[in-house]
Amino acid sequence: MKRHNKIIGIIAALIATGCTGITEPETPAGNIDSEEDTGMTITVGLPGGETDTRLDFAEVDFEGRRAIRTYWEKGDIIIANANPSSNSYAYSFNLAEGDGTSTGTFKCNDGTPQSLSSNAWTIYLPGSSVKCEADYLNHTYTGQVQKGNGNMDHLKDFHTLRMRCTDLATSIRFNDSYIELSGENLDESSCLKLNLSGLPETTPVEITVSYTAPNGYSSSCFSTHNRLTEWFGGRSPVNTTSSKMTLGLEDFGTCSDIEAYMMMSNYPVYLHNGGKLKVTVTSDQGVRYNCIKSMTRDVTLQGGRFHTITCKEWGKEAISNFDGFDHPEDGIIVLQEASAGSGADIVIMGDGFAEDKFEDGTYAEIMTKAYDDFFSVEPYRSLKDYFNVYYINAVSKDNHDAEPYFGVGGAQNGAVNGSATTVFNTTFTPGTTSITGDDSMALEYAMQAIRTKGGKNGTACTDENEVSYRANRALMIVMVNVQCHAGTCSLVWTTGSDYGNAYSVAYTALGNNSEEQRRWTTIHEAGGHGFGKLGDEYGGLKITGFNTGAWHNLDIYHQLGIHRNINEYWGPEERADGWSLSWEDTTEDNVYWNELLGGYGYEESEGLGVYRGGYTYENFFCRPTPNSVMRSQFSNDGKFFNAISRWAIWYRLMKLTGCTNASDFKSSLNEFIAFDSTISIETEPLTRSAVYDNGMLPLAPPVMIQAEWTDGGTSLRTIR
């Protein structure tokens, strides 16, 4: 529904008598005129006076204005269901007239006769998702995200309405009926407005409203789903409750005053005398500000009403030095919860950060920067909603004391190890870009993050099999507290799928005093190797003892969803070097990504083709584009994932989150093209060779670790 000033949409309720039974709808014969029948219509209007059944509730905002007003919007749909235990007699009515007004005419386009009638109807909103009792009872209020200060657009996605209308004496005929907002049989969502002022200047990312009950009462007062005392159909309602509600915040910027809205269920919230209601605002740095209200009387927040909480006095929560593994409630931050698909998990953590780096906010800053870095480039930018992302405090005994290594000519590559004791025991090899660490410890931290806050709305995930299953398929990003040029990914692989369904650990140094170095190292290691399972596209070495077994191994990797951006190469250059093989030349017709060549414009937009060199070698392997983030990511023309890499990333994510029915990678081409055509890839012309500046070496190739599934596919055991 259209919102003018502060607006959300609500539908009507039928004037009705007692709810006593259901009969099948009548469909009289001979009542359809093929020339005159244009479909059943009803008119839905708002009452002229104040009412306590809408989200207006006769409550006023500042200066006597109505807090929320109601208008119809093009695209609104209501459902009229004659048998709410199923969808069998659910009829859809679309707004035909009245866009932007308080009175709308809705037309049924289901081909039903004009005189269709019944003595028992149930009205539902929104008709796009709620069509029967089961839909209404299973509707969840978790996962709400408000995009912008004062914005109310998200409410329409969570608001629901249900109106029971029965009259056993007279069949209720809908055609040309007028329906008005009134009546006691209306059930609908309630809304909580949060007027928060006087905060320190901060960029908020989350608001949590939590309740602690006095002795003798339960703190779980918020219903996560709609609840009814009487419903129709055999399916039991969810009836889950929680002691807190969480609202994600996006696009807020730095502010000290917040106007936020949460949609709540139709069920009352009971707050008892002596209890405490706490509003917590979490900043992008992980700092939390609390406003606590002590209840001096019993208060009931009625369902279907509009309620307001005003907070002006805030206390800064002590910055926690608690390690997230030992104190998970305090040491794990949910950065986002997936709103599309089943959700793929990313857990960010740091190594070599002692307590002082938590106290001054450094750790939280690095964690959120890694999060922003990862999603700053396509296709991850457009696929962000498919991910669950957490960061977990990893408090090291010492700050990392490895010193950047400067070689001959001043080139900086890697670091010289010190004696610091760190959580993940990360070490460097001077003169290289290699980092090693304790992968098994990183996996344990990831499991703890998912276990503690991997449920809906940041709640616990109590199924240990699910915890293990998800963590063993997650991406772990370990930010190492050393200012140097280095990064390495431990890429675990196994058989049994064609989308690389095993975890990775991407170790990333902070760059040599360069935000861009850190950013693109994170994207290369975590986005390229770690999640995308891509291979390096740079060359440098020459294979001097080649045999076709190397090509065979790459073919196996392709079948398992790994290194899809690399292909074997045989051509005139190899023959000129003295090699003699009976092998077909590699061309655009037989390269692994040949389906992307011709018809899609990738040749023109990013130079997609066949380019000798890749997989760290100058010969026998080839890459898809002259440059990319997997070759020389610090060059202006290398700051993008090429088309085959985007396809591999997209396919893996869709398979992990259950969002494609494609039987294998190649059969998903049309789905990928449909997605890829909607995003914009920014590439720069190739103006020079893809080389590293100032003697910087390419980032180290991934460490390939073979494993096998155990415990019914929930855990991995390393083979080699």
Backbone hydrogen bonds, N-H to C=O, Kabsch-Sander energy under -0.5 kcal/mol:
donor,donor_aa,acceptor,acceptor_aa,energy
4,H,2,K,-0.6
6,K,4,H,-0.6
7,I,5,N,-0.8
8,I,69,R,-1.4
13,A,180,E,-0.6
16,A,14,L,-0.6
17,T,166,T,-1.0
20,T,18,G,-0.9
26,E,117,S,-2.9
31,N,28,P,-0.6
33,D,31,N,-0.6
34,S,32,I,-0.7
37,D,33,D,-3.0
38,T,36,E,-0.6
42,I,106,F,-2.4
43,T,177,S,-2.9
44,V,104,G,-3.6
45,G,43,T,-0.5
45,G,179,I,-2.5
46,L,102,S,-1.0
59,E,56,D,-2.3
61,D,65,R,-4.0
64,G,61,D,-1.2
65,R,62,F,-1.5
67,A,59,E,-1.4
69,R,6,K,-1.7
72,W,101,T,-2.6
76,D,73,E,-2.0
78,I,93,F,-2.3
79,I,124,Y,-2.2
80,A,91,Y,-2.6
81,N,79,I,-0.5
81,N,122,T,-2.9
82,A,80,A,-0.5
82,A,89,Y,-2.1
86,S,83,N,-2.0
90,A,87,N,-1.5
91,Y,80,A,-2.8
91,Y,89,Y,-0.6
93,F,78,I,-2.9
94,N,107,K,-2.7
95,L,76,D,-2.1
96,A,105,T,-3.6
97,E,105,T,-1.7
100,G,72,W,-2.9
101,T,98,G,-2.3
104,G,44,V,-3.2
105,T,97,E,-2.3
106,F,42,I,-3.4
106,F,104,G,-0.5
107,K,94,N,-2.9
108,C,40,M,-3.7
109,N,92,S,-1.1
109,N,107,K,-0.6
116,L,113,P,-1.3
117,S,26,E,-1.2
118,S,172,I,-1.2
121,W,165,C,-3.1
122,T,81,N,-1.9
123,I,163,M,-2.5
124,Y,79,I,-2.2
125,L,161,L,-1.8
127,G,77,I,-2.4
129,S,126,P,-1.5
130,V,126,P,-2.5
131,K,129,S,-0.6
133,E,84,P,-2.6
136,Y,132,C,-2.0
137,L,133,E,-2.7
138,N,134,A,-1.9
139,H,135,D,-0.6
139,H,136,Y,-0.7
141,Y,224,T,-2.2
146,Q,248,G,-2.9
147,K,145,V,-0.5
148,G,146,Q,-0.9
148,G,250,E,-1.9
150,G,259,E,-2.3
151,N,148,G,-1.9
155,L,152,M,-1.5
156,K,152,M,-0.5
156,K,153,D,-0.8
157,D,154,H,-1.0
158,F,155,L,-1.6
159,H,155,L,-2.3
161,L,125,L,-2.6
162,R,187,D,-3.3
163,M,123,I,-2.3
164,R,185,N,-1.5
165,C,121,W,-2.8
166,T,17,T,-0.7
167,D,119,N,-2.4
172,I,118,S,-2.7
173,R,171,S,-0.7
174,F,116,L,-0.9
174,F,172,I,-0.6
176,D,41,T,-3.4
177,S,41,T,-0.7
177,S,174,F,-2.5
179,I,43,T,-3.1
181,L,45,G,-1.0
182,S,180,E,-1.0
186,L,183,G,-0.6
187,D,162,R,-3.4
187,D,185,N,-0.5
189,S,160,T,-2.0
190,S,264,M,-1.5
190,S,265,S,-0.7
191,C,305,R,-2.5
192,L,262,M,-3.3
193,K,191,C,-0.5
193,K,307,H,-3.5
194,L,260,A,-3.1
195,N,193,K,-0.6
195,N,309,I,-2.8
196,L,194,L,-0.9
196,L,258,I,-2.8
197,S,195,N,-0.5
197,S,311,C,-2.6
199,L,256,S,-2.3
202,T,255,C,-2.2
205,V,282,T,-3.0
206,E,282,T,-1.2
207,I,247,L,-2.4
208,T,280,T,-2.5
209,V,245,M,-2.6
210,S,208,T,-0.6
210,S,278,K,-2.8
211,Y,243,S,-2.3
212,T,276,K,-2.7
213,A,211,Y,-0.5
217,Y,214,P,-1.7
221,C,219,S,-1.8
221,C,242,S,-0.5
222,F,242,S,-2.5
223,S,221,C,-0.6
224,T,240,T,-2.6
225,H,240,T,-0.6
226,N,136,Y,-0.5
226,N,139,H,-0.9
238,V,137,L,-0.6
242,S,222,F,-2.2
245,M,209,V,-2.3
247,L,207,I,-3.1
248,G,144,Q,-2.8
249,L,205,V,-2.3
250,E,146,Q,-2.4
255,C,202,T,-2.8
258,I,196,L,-3.5
260,A,194,L,-2.0
260,A,258,I,-0.5
262,M,192,L,-2.6
264,M,190,S,-3.4
265,S,223,S,-0.6
269,V,301,L,-2.0
270,Y,268,P,-0.5
271,L,269,V,-0.6
271,L,299,V,-3.1
274,G,295,M,-2.7
275,G,272,H,-2.5
276,K,212,T,-2.6
277,L,293,K,-2.8
278,K,210,S,-3.0
278,K,276,K,-0.5
279,V,291,C,-2.7
280,T,208,T,-2.9
280,T,278,K,-0.5
281,V,289,Y,-2.7
282,T,206,E,-2.7
282,T,280,T,-0.5
283,S,287,V,-3.0
284,D,203,T,-1.8
286,G,283,S,-1.9
289,Y,281,V,-2.5
290,N,315,G,-2.9
291,C,279,V,-2.2
293,K,277,L,-3.2
294,S,292,I,-0.5
295,M,275,G,-3.0
299,V,271,L,-3.3
301,L,269,V,-2.8
301,L,299,V,-0.5
302,Q,300,T,-1.0
305,R,302,Q,-0.9
307,H,191,C,-2.9
307,H,305,R,-0.5
309,I,193,K,-2.8
311,C,195,N,-2.7
315,G,290,N,-2.4
317,E,288,R,-3.0
317,E,315,G,-0.5
324,G,393,N,-2.2
325,F,393,N,-0.5
327,H,323,D,-2.9
330,D,327,H,-0.8
331,G,327,H,-2.0
332,I,328,P,-0.8
333,I,391,Y,-2.9
335,L,333,I,-0.8
335,L,389,V,-2.1
336,Q,389,V,-1.7
339,S,385,D,-2.1
340,A,385,D,-1.6
342,S,657,T,-1.7
344,A,386,Y,-2.4
346,I,388,N,-2.5
347,V,475,L,-2.5
348,I,390,Y,-2.9
349,M,477,I,-2.8
351,D,479,M,-2.4
354,A,352,G,-0.6
357,K,354,A,-1.5
358,F,354,A,-0.6
358,F,355,E,-1.4
359,E,355,E,-2.1
360,D,356,D,-1.8
361,G,358,F,-0.9
363,Y,357,K,-2.8
365,E,361,G,-2.0
366,I,362,T,-2.4
367,M,363,Y,-2.4
368,T,364,A,-2.3
369,K,365,E,-2.0
370,A,366,I,-2.2
371,Y,367,M,-1.8
372,D,368,T,-2.5
373,D,369,K,-3.1
374,F,370,A,-2.3
375,F,371,Y,-1.5
376,S,373,D,-1.6
377,V,374,F,-0.5
380,Y,377,V,-0.6
381,R,377,V,-1.4
383,L,379,P,-1.2
384,K,381,R,-0.6
386,Y,383,L,-2.0
387,F,384,K,-1.8
388,N,344,A,-3.1
389,V,336,Q,-2.4
390,Y,346,I,-2.2
391,Y,333,I,-2.3
392,I,348,I,-2.2
393,N,331,G,-3.3
396,S,353,F,-2.6
396,S,394,A,-0.7
398,D,421,T,-1.9
400,H,352,G,-2.2
403,E,416,V,-2.4
405,Y,414,G,-2.1
406,F,404,P,-0.6
407,G,405,Y,-0.6
407,G,411,A,-3.2
410,G,407,G,-2.0
411,A,408,V,-0.7
413,N,405,Y,-1.6
413,N,411,A,-0.6
414,G,485,H,-2.2
416,V,403,E,-3.6
417,N,415,A,-0.5
422,T,420,A,-0.6
427,T,436,T,-2.1
429,T,434,S,-1.0
431,G,413,N,-1.7
432,T,429,T,-1.8
436,T,427,T,-2.1
438,D,424,F,-2.3
439,D,437,G,-1.2
442,A,438,D,-1.8
443,L,439,D,-2.2
444,E,440,S,-1.8
445,Y,441,M,-2.2
446,A,442,A,-2.2
447,M,443,L,-2.4
448,Q,444,E,-1.9
449,A,445,Y,-2.1
450,I,446,A,-2.3
451,R,447,M,-2.8
452,T,448,Q,-2.3
453,K,449,A,-2.4
454,G,450,I,-1.8
455,G,459,T,-3.2
458,G,455,G,-1.3
459,T,456,K,-1.3
461,C,451,R,-2.5
462,T,460,A,-0.8
464,E,462,T,-0.9
467,V,463,D,-2.3
468,S,464,E,-2.4
469,Y,465,N,-2.5
470,R,466,E,-2.7
471,A,467,V,-2.5
472,N,468,S,-2.2
473,R,470,R,-1.4
474,A,471,A,-1.3
475,L,345,D,-2.1
476,M,474,A,-0.5
476,M,504,S,-2.6
477,I,347,V,-2.2
478,V,476,M,-0.6
478,V,506,A,-2.7
479,M,349,M,-2.8
479,M,477,I,-0.7
480,V,478,V,-0.6
480,V,508,T,-3.0
481,N,351,D,-2.6
482,V,480,V,-2.8
484,C,482,V,-1.5
486,A,484,C,-0.9
487,G,433,T,-2.4
488,T,507,Y,-1.9
490,S,505,V,-3.0
491,L,489,C,-0.9
491,L,703,V,-2.3
492,V,490,S,-0.8
492,V,503,Y,-1.4
493,W,705,I,-2.8
500,G,560,L,-2.1
502,A,500,G,-0.8
503,Y,472,N,-1.5
504,S,474,A,-1.4
505,V,490,S,-2.1
506,A,476,M,-3.1
507,Y,488,T,-2.9
507,Y,505,V,-0.7
508,T,478,V,-2.7
508,T,506,A,-0.5
509,A,486,A,-1.9
510,L,480,V,-0.6
510,L,482,V,-2.2
511,G,484,C,-1.5
513,N,511,G,-2.0
518,R,514,S,-2.0
519,R,515,E,-2.7
520,W,516,E,-2.7
521,T,517,Q,-2.1
522,T,518,R,-2.3
523,I,519,R,-2.3
524,H,520,W,-2.2
525,E,521,T,-2.9
526,A,522,T,-2.6
527,G,522,T,-1.1
528,G,523,I,-1.6
529,H,524,H,-2.0
530,G,525,E,-2.9
531,F,526,A,-2.7
532,G,527,G,-1.3
533,K,529,H,-1.0
534,L,528,G,-2.3
537,E,630,M,-3.3
538,Y,630,M,-0.7
541,L,616,T,-2.0
544,T,542,K,-0.5
550,A,547,N,-1.9
552,H,548,T,-2.2
553,N,549,G,-2.3
554,L,550,A,-1.6
555,D,551,W,-2.2
556,I,552,H,-1.9
557,Y,553,N,-2.2
558,H,554,L,-2.5
559,Q,555,D,-1.8
560,L,556,I,-1.2
560,L,557,Y,-0.7
561,G,558,H,-1.5
562,I,557,Y,-2.6
563,H,533,K,-3.6
566,I,563,H,-1.4
567,N,622,C,-1.9
569,Y,620,F,-2.4
574,E,571,G,-0.6
575,R,571,G,-1.7
576,A,572,P,-2.4
577,D,573,E,-1.2
578,G,575,R,-1.5
579,W,574,E,-2.0
583,W,581,L,-1.5
586,T,570,W,-2.6
587,T,585,D,-0.5
590,N,587,T,-0.9
591,V,587,T,-1.2
594,N,591,V,-2.0
596,L,593,W,-1.7
597,L,594,N,-1.5
598,G,596,L,-0.6
605,S,601,G,-2.4
606,E,602,Y,-2.2
607,G,603,E,-0.8
608,L,602,Y,-1.7
609,G,624,P,-2.7
611,Y,623,R,-2.0
613,G,621,F,-3.1
614,G,617,Y,-3.1
615,Y,536,D,-2.4
616,T,538,Y,-2.6
617,Y,614,G,-2.0
618,E,541,L,-3.8
622,C,567,N,-2.9
623,R,611,Y,-2.5
629,V,640,F,-2.7
631,R,628,S,-1.8
632,S,628,S,-1.7
635,S,632,S,-1.6
638,G,635,S,-2.1
639,K,636,N,-0.7
640,F,638,G,-1.2
641,F,378,E,-0.6
646,R,642,N,-2.6
647,W,643,A,-2.4
648,A,644,I,-2.2
649,I,645,S,-2.5
650,W,646,R,-3.1
651,Y,647,W,-2.9
652,R,648,A,-2.2
653,L,649,I,-2.2
654,M,650,W,-2.6
655,K,651,Y,-2.4
656,L,652,R,-2.5
657,T,653,L,-2.1
658,G,655,K,-0.8
659,C,654,M,-3.0
660,T,654,M,-0.6
668,S,665,F,-1.8
669,L,666,K,-1.3
672,F,668,S,-2.4
673,I,669,L,-2.9
674,A,670,N,-2.2
675,F,671,E,-1.8
676,D,672,F,-3.6
677,S,673,I,-2.2
678,T,675,F,-1.9
679,I,676,D,-1.2
681,I,679,I,-0.5
682,E,680,S,-0.6
683,T,681,I,-0.7
687,T,685,P,-0.9
691,V,689,S,-1.9
695,G,692,Y,-0.7
696,M,693,D,-2.3
700,A,433,T,-0.5
700,A,487,G,-0.8
703,V,489,C,-2.8
704,M,702,P,-0.7
705,I,491,L,-2.4
705,I,703,V,-0.5
706,Q,704,M,-0.5
707,A,493,W,-2.4
708,E,717,R,-2.1
710,T,715,S,-2.9
713,G,710,T,-0.9
714,T,710,T,-1.2
715,S,710,T,-1.7
717,R,708,E,-2.5
719,I,706,Q,-3.1
720,R,706,Q,-1.5
